[in-house]
Amino acid sequence: MTASTTRRTTAARSRIAAVGAIAVAGALLLTGCGDQTEGSGGSDTKESGKTNSAPLFDKLPKDIQNAGVLKAGTNAEYAPMEFQEGGKIVGVDPDIAAALGEKLGVEVEFTSGNFDGLITALNSGRYDIAMSSITDNKQRQEGLDDKGNKLGPGVDFVDYFVAGTAVYVQKGNPKGINSIEDLCGQPAAVQRGTTYEKALQDQSEKCTDAGKKAVKIQSFENDTEAQTRVKSGGAVAGVNDYPVAVDLARKADNGDAFEIVGEQVDAGPFGIAVDKDNKQLTEALEAAVNAIIEDGTYKKILEKWGAETGAIDKAVVNGGK
């Protein structure tokens, strides 16, 4: 999800670090691709203290080795990146996380909460990582808000995917919206606290600078509300991460609800957020991402979800600008 300063921008669905209450729901242990119901090699260490045979287990911090679990915060409302299906959290990010867990020899436990609270929860120690289509950018890395004020310590990112911002409209495009530039003076829906909300704010400034009316930005707590607003005609368009918008256009009402207009813009990396004091975990995750890229697992996961356009060749730490 490109989120704004905590993309799906900081502190990610495409998702700006924000200080707020964390609404947490439904944890899911993820240990492998697909349905993710099998156990992981991390249990040997947790239960019996035996050496774990996973190739990258020794790279993990001791507390995570001992626990046998990597706690991950997400906002499971961004299909195909992360969403709930049949009581499980599924999608690109959960499958990638499960594959990383296999390399690291631990289970990955996902908990879904509000997107704009994920970085705050990570910094407080609730999670070991946040993985929720979070756009890696300098603002989040440094813990700043839109005005450059310090919100928190910031986070480090292990980049694993790339995506831009897309505009979607009702099927048939009744208002003739062809790009984000056409939204001047128009109502547009978006999830609060995301990078694509920031994209709308930036576009609104461009509109007024050009002597046009500002975009009438309608920000919602979750992306489902934004989609509903567009579908009902209350907004002429919605803005989202490109892979999420593509999935929405393909699947909502069997492809009859929405369509994408224009090209994706402002493409940037999605990153796994890690506390800045946990450099060892950051390095372990970087090695694990590279391992699943090299053995082909990464490619298979993206193909499974139709997300191949977001593939990267190598993991990067803090590659966002």
C-alpha positions in Angstrom: 0.0 0.0 0.0 1.9 3.4 -1.0 1.2 5.0 2.4 2.2 8.7 3.1 4.5 9.6 5.9 3.8 6.1 8.0 2.0 3.0 1.1 0.6 1.3 2.0 4.3 8.1 3.5 6.6 7.3 7.6 6.1 6.1 10.6 3.2 1.3 4.2 -1.4 -1.2 2.5 1.5 1.3 -1.4 1.6 2.6 3.4 3.3 8.5 7.5 4.2 7.8 10.9 1.3 8.8 12.9 0.7 8.9 16.7 -2.6 7.3 17.5 -4.4 4.4 19.2 -3.6 1.0 17.9 -6.6 -1.2 17.1 -5.3 -4.7 16.9 -7.2 -7.7 15.7 -6.7 -11.3 14.8 -3.2 -12.8 14.9 -2.1 -15.5 12.4 1.0 -17.6 12.5 2.5 -17.8 9.0 5.2 -20.4 8.3 5.0 -21.1 4.6 3.5 -20.0 1.3 -0.1 -20.6 0.4 -2.4 -21.5 3.3 0.4 -21.2 5.8 -0.8 -23.8 8.3 2.3 -25.9 8.6 4.9 -25.6 11.5 8.4 -24.1 11.1 11.8 -25.2 12.2 11.9 -22.4 14.8 10.0 -24.7 17.3 13.1 -26.9 18.0 14.9 -23.9 19.4 11.9 -22.6 21.3 11.0 -25.9 22.9 14.2 -27.9 23.3 17.1 -25.4 22.8 18.5 -27.5 19.9 20.4 -25.7 17.2 18.1 -24.6 14.4 19.1 -25.9 10.9 17.6 -23.0 9.0 20.4 -21.4 6.8 20.0 -17.9 8.3 19.0 -18.7 11.9 22.3 -17.6 13.3 21.9 -14.2 11.9 18.9 -13.5 14.1 19.1 -11.6 17.5 19.2 -14.1 20.4 15.8 -13.0 21.8 14.1 -13.9 18.5 16.0 -17.2 18.2 14.8 -18.1 21.7 11.2 -17.1 21.0 11.1 -18.9 17.7 8.6 -16.2 16.5 8.9 -12.9 14.6 6.0 -10.6 15.5 4.8 -8.6 12.5 2.3 -5.8 12.5 0.1 -5.2 9.3 -3.1 -3.6 8.1 -4.8 -6.5 6.4 -7.0 -4.5 4.0 -4.9 -4.2 0.9 -5.6 -7.1 -1.4 -3.5 -8.5 -3.0 -0.7 -7.3 -0.7 -2.4 -8.3 2.6 -6.0 -9.0 3.4 -8.2 -11.4 5.4 -9.8 -14.4 3.8 -11.5 -17.2 5.6 -10.2 -16.0 8.9 -6.6 -15.9 7.7 -4.3 -13.1 6.8 -3.2 -13.8 3.2 -1.5 -12.1 0.3 1.8 -11.1 -1.1 3.3 -9.8 2.1 2.2 -12.7 4.3 3.6 -15.2 1.7 6.9 -13.4 1.4 7.1 -13.2 5.2 6.5 -16.9 5.5 9.2 -17.6 3.0 11.6 -15.4 5.0 10.6 -17.3 8.1 11.7 -20.5 6.4 15.1 -19.1 5.7 15.4 -17.7 9.2 14.0 -20.7 11.0 11.2 -18.9 12.9 7.5 -18.5 12.5 6.1 -15.1 11.5 3.1 -14.1 13.5 1.0 -11.4 11.8 -1.4 -9.1 13.7 -3.7 -6.7 11.9 -4.2 -3.1 13.2 -4.7 0.4 12.0 -2.2 1.3 9.3 -1.3 4.7 10.7 -0.4 3.2 14.0 1.9 0.4 12.8 5.2 2.4 13.1 4.3 3.7 16.6 3.5 0.1 17.7 6.8 -1.1 16.3 8.7 1.6 18.1 6.9 0.7 21.3 8.0 -2.9 21.1 4.6 -4.4 20.3 6.0 -5.8 17.0 9.5 -6.9 15.8 8.7 -5.7 12.3 5.9 -3.9 10.4 5.1 -5.3 7.0 2.1 -3.7 5.3 3.0 -2.3 1.8 4.8 0.5 3.7 6.6 2.9 1.3 10.2 3.4 2.3 11.0 7.1 2.4 13.3 9.5 4.2 10.4 10.9 6.2 9.6 7.6 7.8 13.3 6.7 8.2 13.8 9.8 10.2 10.4 9.8 12.1 9.1 13.1 10.7 5.7 14.4 9.9 4.7 16.2 6.7 6.0 19.5 8.1 9.4 18.0 9.2 8.5 17.8 12.9 9.9 14.9 14.8 7.3 12.3 15.7 9.5 9.4 16.7 12.9 7.8 16.3 12.1 6.6 12.8 12.7 3.1 11.4 15.0 1.2 9.1 13.6 -0.5 6.0 14.5 -3.7 4.2 13.1 -3.0 0.7 11.4 -6.0 -1.0 9.0 -4.6 -3.6 8.4 -1.5 -5.7 5.1 0.2 -6.6 3.6 3.6 -7.5 0.4 5.5 -7.0 -2.6 4.8 -9.2 -6.0 6.5 -9.8 -9.1 4.4 -10.1 -12.6 5.5 -11.1 -16.0 3.9 -11.5 -16.2 1.5 -14.4 -16.9 3.5 -17.6 -15.2 6.5 -16.2 -18.4 8.7 -16.1 -16.6 11.8 -15.0 -13.8 11.6 -17.7 -10.9 11.5 -15.3 -7.7 10.6 -17.2 -5.0 11.3 -14.6 -4.4 12.6 -11.1 -4.1 16.1 -12.7 -7.8 16.0 -13.6 -8.8 15.9 -9.9 -8.5 19.7 -9.4 -11.8 20.9 -7.8 -13.1 17.3 -7.7 -13.8 15.0 -4.7 -11.3 12.2 -4.4 -11.2 9.4 -1.8 -8.1 8.0 -0.1 -7.1 6.2 3.1 -5.8 8.4 5.8 -2.1 8.4 6.7 -0.9 6.9 3.4 1.6 8.1 0.8 -1.1 8.3 -1.7 -3.0 10.7 0.6 0.2 12.8 0.4 0.1 12.4 -3.4 -3.4 13.9 -3.4 -2.2 16.8 -1.1 0.7 17.5 -3.4 -1.5 17.5 -6.4 -4.0 19.8 -4.7 -1.2 22.3 -4.1 -0.3 22.1 -7.8 -3.9 22.8 -8.7 -4.0 26.0 -6.6 -0.6 27.1 -7.7 -2.0 26.9 -11.3 -5.0 29.0 -10.3 -7.4 26.0 -10.2 -9.5 24.7 -7.4 -8.0 22.5 -4.8 -8.7 18.7 -4.8 -11.6 18.0 -2.4 -9.7 15.2 -0.5 -11.9 12.8 1.4 -9.7 10.8 3.8 -11.0 7.6 5.4 -9.7 5.4 8.2 -9.5 2.4 5.9 -9.3 1.7 2.2 -12.6 -0.1 2.0 -14.4 3.1 3.0 -12.6 5.0 0.3 -13.5 2.4 -2.3 -17.2 2.5 -1.3 -17.2 6.3 -1.6 -16.0 6.0 -5.2 -18.4 3.2 -6.0 -21.3 5.2 -4.7 -20.4 8.3 -6.8 -19.5 10.4 -3.7 -16.0 10.8 -5.1 -15.0 10.9 -8.8 -11.9 8.8 -8.1 -9.8 7.0 -5.5 -6.0 6.9 -5.2 -4.1 3.8 -4.1 -1.0 1.7 -4.5 -0.8 0.5 -8.1 -0.9 -3.3 -7.4 -3.9 -2.8 -5.0 -5.7 -0.7 -7.6 -5.0 -3.3 -10.3 -6.4 -6.1 -8.0 -9.4 -3.9 -7.2 -10.2 -3.2 -10.8 -9.9 -6.9 -11.7 -12.0 -8.3 -8.8 -14.5 -5.9 -7.4 -18.0 -6.9 -8.7 -16.2 -9.3 -11.0 -14.4 -6.5 -12.7 -17.5 -4.3 -13.2 -17.0 -1.8 -10.4 -13.7 0.1 -11.2 -11.1 0.8 -13.7 -7.6 2.4 -13.6 -6.9 5.6 -15.5 -3.5 6.9 -16.5 -0.1 5.4 -15.5 1.2 4.7 -12.0 3.3 7.7 -10.7 5.9 8.2 -8.1 7.0 4.6 -8.0 9.1 3.8 -4.9 10.1 0.8 -2.7 8.0 -1.0 -0.1 10.0 -1.9 2.9 9.9 -4.1 6.0 10.1 -1.7 8.9 12.5 -2.5 11.7 13.5 -0.6 14.9 16.6 1.4 14.3 18.3 -0.1 17.3 17.8 -3.6 15.9 20.5 -3.6 13.2 21.1 -7.4 13.5 17.5 -8.1 12.6 17.7 -5.7 9.7 20.7 -7.5 8.4 19.1 -10.9 8.8 16.0 -9.8 6.9 18.1 -8.3 4.1 19.9 -11.7 3.8 16.6 -13.6 3.8 15.0 -11.4 1.1 18.1 -11.9 -1.1 17.9 -15.7 -0.4 14.3 -16.1 -1.6 15.1 -13.9 -4.6 18.0 -16.1 -5.5 16.2 -19.5 -5.1 13.1 -18.4 -7.1 10.6 -18.4 -4.2 10.1 -14.7 -4.4 9.2 -14.8 -8.1 6.7 -17.6 -7.6 5.0 -15.7 -4.8 4.6 -12.6 -7.0 3.3 -14.6 -9.9 0.8 -16.3 -7.6 -0.7 -12.9 -6.8 -0.3 -11.2 -10.2 2.2 -8.8 -8.7 5.2 -9.4 -10.9 5.5 -5.7 -11.9 6.7 -5.0 -8.3 9.7 -7.4 -8.4 13.1 -6.2 -7.4 16.5 -7.9 -8.2 18.2 -7.3 -4.8 17.2 -6.2 -1.3 18.2 -2.7 -0.2 18.3 -1.1 3.2 16.7 2.4 3.3 16.6 2.7 -0.4 13.7 5.2 -0.3 14.2 8.9 -1.0 
